[in-house]
Amino acid sequence: MLNINVAIEKNEKFTTANLGCFLRFPLTKHNLAYASLLAKMQMNASLFFPRISSQETAFKNLYDIQFEVVPQLFGKEIVLSYIANFVEPTELLDPDYNYKKVISILEKVILHPSFNDKLIELSKEQLISEYDEIMKRPATFAFDKFFKIWYQDDPDFSDSFIGSIEEIKRSTSSSLTNFYKNLRDVPLSIIGMAEDNRQLENIIKSGFKHAGLMKKFGVDGIAISAKKREISKVDDHHNLQAQLMLGYAYNQNIKISFEDQICGLVLAEYLAGDQSSILFRKVREELGAAYSVSADNYANNSLFLINAGIEPAMSEKVQRVINNELQKVADGEINLELLQLAKRSLINVETVNRDRESWILAQLLREHLFAKYREFDRLAAIKAIGPEQIESFAKNLYLNESYVLK
């Protein structure tokens, strides 16, 4: 029996159905740039709906289908995501509105892009404008520069937003067509939720003709290991507020489990989750040096990142405080009351997310990407984290890059 990557769950509590079509392929500078441009083009128009107005009208006529196309990064892989939310047919007294009609429209948009020169140029202009706008922000500029330093020997992994803007500028109808032709054979998975999930599954299997549906979508070894650099760099752009970014790498000999990823999430919340967190108190309140401070665990990049918007003259002092606080955790000096507050905050977020369709779809995607993720209980994992796990996680981190944009 052929393995077809289509799995629609039973929708038992939402008035709208949720559907995701996901293409997986390797992360390179070229692939990310072209995936971003293709996504923008397909959001605008397609072969069957060649004008922006005609595609908008097609979605509007089906009770305002919400549709977006976006590349997502998972370590060494790109997942080009086509996501649609649409009203369940049983919610409406319309005999002409059904799953088959919805899938017919989505199939035309997703599998039949237009490579019209005017559409390409418009989409380029939109992406370049978006890129220019976000890079004007010091925090975004610093984030981008941090990753370019972090991956200076692996440039394919160094773009964390749109991709290489120069690649986008150089692209042509011919090069984009070739890129899309190559996507016809990459693994593809279609997942989602619908009230009549069996009917929708059958319609998709008969309507979507893509070779990737019969290829293994799950992948092993997705994480990018961190190369030891121990770099310290400062750029002076004469900003009123400096951006401090401290990247702590995972020990290369450690394979991060799902439980370890949650441990990093709890540590990030403990250090910089809200006004009760350690770094908020130490850096913002006691030093009076920070406008903001946050922490994130990028498990697929083997990176624990702490960043702060600070007074430029205080950058060295703030860095010492952050390093000292992380070292205290590694030494077992953990405030148990604040750890419980951090866990409670994450438990609340997790509980709220379980009633959001977008979050559920994101979890379904991870179940298809990662073996055994379906058996993993995020909520139970958060509750199970104790000071010993936090200490152990922190012991396996080392400061690998310090970047300051002044």
C-alpha positions, 0 to 999 in steps of 0.5 A, spaced: 500 500 500 502 506 498 504 511 503 500 517 502 502 523 507 494 526 508 492 526 515 485 530 517 483 530 524 476 530 527 474 537 528 470 537 535 470 544 537 471 549 532 466 552 527 472 553 522 476 547 519 484 548 518 488 545 513 496 545 512 500 543 506 507 543 507 513 542 503 520 540 506 526 541 503 534 543 505 535 550 507 540 553 503 541 561 502 538 560 495 532 555 497 530 560 502 530 566 498 526 563 492 521 560 497 520 567 500 519 570 493 514 564 491 510 564 497 509 572 496 507 570 489 502 565 491 499 570 496 498 575 490 496 571 484 496 564 481 495 561 474 488 560 474 487 567 478 492 571 474 490 577 477 490 579 485 483 581 485 481 575 482 484 570 487 482 575 493 475 574 490 475 567 489 477 566 497 472 571 498 466 568 495 468 562 499 466 565 505 472 569 506 477 563 506 483 565 510 490 563 506 497 564 507 504 562 505 510 562 509 517 558 509 518 556 516 525 554 518 526 547 522 534 547 523 537 544 516 530 544 513 525 549 510 518 547 510 514 551 505 507 552 509 500 553 505 495 554 511 488 555 510 482 556 515 475 556 512 468 555 515 465 548 516 460 547 511 455 544 516 455 551 519 452 554 513 445 553 509 449 553 502 448 547 498 454 550 493 459 550 499 462 544 500 469 541 502 470 539 494 469 546 492 474 549 497 479 543 496 478 545 488 480 552 489 486 551 494 489 546 489 489 551 483 492 556 488 497 551 491 499 547 485 499 552 479 503 558 481 504 563 475 511 566 473 508 572 470 514 577 469 509 583 472 507 578 478 514 576 479 517 584 479 511 586 484 512 580 489 520 582 489 518 589 490 514 587 496 519 583 499 524 588 498 520 593 501 519 589 507 526 587 508 528 594 508 523 596 513 524 591 518 532 592 517 531 599 519 529 597 526 536 596 530 533 590 534 532 586 527 539 588 524 542 586 530 539 579 530 540 578 523 548 580 524 548 576 530 546 570 526 551 572 520 557 571 525 554 565 528 554 562 521 560 565 518 562 558 516 556 556 514 552 561 510 546 557 508 544 557 515 545 565 516 539 568 513 533 568 518 528 572 515 527 572 508 533 569 505 538 573 501 535 579 498 540 579 492 538 572 490 531 575 490 533 581 486 537 576 481 531 571 480 527 571 473 521 567 471 526 562 468 530 561 475 523 561 479 520 556 474 526 551 475 526 552 483 518 550 483 519 544 478 524 541 483 519 542 489 515 537 485 519 531 488 520 534 495 516 530 501 509 533 502 504 532 507 497 535 508 494 535 515 489 539 518 482 538 522 475 538 519 468 536 522 467 530 517 475 528 516 474 522 512 470 525 507 475 531 506 481 526 507 478 522 501 477 529 497 484 531 498 487 524 496 483 524 489 484 532 488 492 533 490 496 530 485 504 531 487 509 525 488 511 528 494 505 525 498 508 518 497 515 520 500 517 520 507 516 527 510 519 525 517 526 527 518 532 525 523 538 529 525 534 536 523 538 540 528 544 544 526 550 543 531 554 549 534 561 550 532 566 553 537 567 560 536 567 564 542 567 571 538 566 578 541 564 583 537 561 590 537 558 595 532 557 602 533 552 605 529 551 611 534 544 608 536 541 611 543 539 604 545 544 598 544 542 591 542 546 586 546 546 579 544 549 573 548 549 566 544 550 560 548 552 554 544 550 547 546 555 542 548 556 538 541 556 532 545 549 532 547 543 530 543 537 534 545 531 531 547 524 533 547 524 534 554 531 538 554 527 543 549 522 544 554 527 545 559 531 550 555 524 553 554 523 553 562 530 556 563 528 562 558 522 563 562 526 563 569 531 568 566 527 573 562 520 571 562 516 577 565 517 582 570 518 577 576 524 574 572 531 574 574 534 578 569 528 583 569 530 584 576 537 584 576 538 588 569 532 593 569 531 594 576 537 594 580 542 596 574 537 601 571 540 599 564 535 595 560 529 597 556 528 590 555 531 583 556 529 576 553 531 569 552 529 564 547 531 557 546 533 555 539 534 548 540 534 546 532 540 551 532 543 548 538 543 555 541 540 559 547 540 566 546 539 572 551 538 579 548 537 586 551 536 593 549 540 597 554 544 603 555 550 603 550 555 605 556 552 599 560 553 593 555 560 590 559 556 591 566 550 588 563 554 582 560 557 580 566 551 580 570 547 575 565 553 571 565 553 571 572 546 569 573 547 563 568 553 561 572 549 561 578 543 556 575 549 552 572 552 551 580 545 549 582 543 556 585 536 556 583 530 561 586 525 555 587 519 560 587 521 564 581 522 557 578 515 555 580 512 562 577 516 561 570 513 554 570 506 556 572 506 562 566 508 556 561 503 552 563 498 557 562 500 559 555 500 552 554 493 551 556 490 557 552 494 555 546 490 548 546 484 552 544 487 555 538 487 552 531 493 555 529 497 552 535 494 545 534 496 545 526 503 547 528 503 541 533 500 536 528 506 538 523 511 537 528 508 530 529 509 529 522 516 531 522 519 528 528 518 521 530 515 520 537 513 527 537 505 524 538 507 521 544 510 527 547 506 531 552 508 538 552 504 540 558 506 534 562 514 535 561 513 542 563 510 540 570 516 535 571 521 540 570 525 541 577 531 545 579 536 539 577 534 539 570 535 546 569 542 546 572 544 540 568 541 544 562 545 550 564 551 546 565 551 544 558 551 551 555 557 555 554 558 563 551 560 562 544 558 569 541 557 576 544 555 581 539 553 588 541 550 593 536 551 600 539 
